[in-house]
Structure formats: structure tokens, C-alpha cells
Amino acid sequence: MSGNGRATTIELGMKVSVRRSGQNRIGVVTKLAGDYVVIRWTTSDFAEIEEYHAHRDDVTPLAGWL
């Protein structure tokens, strides 16, 4: 949700920032599922899952597309 109270549009292929474990992570939207967005991380270590399900309110669109 944006600061003005209106919902932010999130689309497939959009580059986004997600607040997770006290840090902002950068990823790409790979799937939309109701109130949730599936994110594939742009950088990841092998100990962590590559995809993450985030609530739309926790996702901030960034400039640019992949």
C-alpha cells in the first residue's frame, strides 16, 4: 500500500523490495496469488529458498523490470 492510502499495482516481472528478517531483499514477481505475491530473489545463497511468498502489503515496487 502506498503512503497515500491507495493500493499499489504489482505485476508479473516487476522488480520489488521485500522487508524480510530485518533487511530489504530485492526480487522479481513470478506469481500473483490473491493477497500474496511469489518473489524469486535476485541473489540468494544455497541455504535459503529461492522463492518467497510475501503479503502484498510487504512488497514495494522498484523502478525497472526484468
Secondary structure, 3 states (H helix, E strand, C coil): CCCCCCCCCCCCCEEEEEEECCEEEEEEEEEEECCEEEEEECCCCCCCCCEEEEEHHHEEEEEEEC
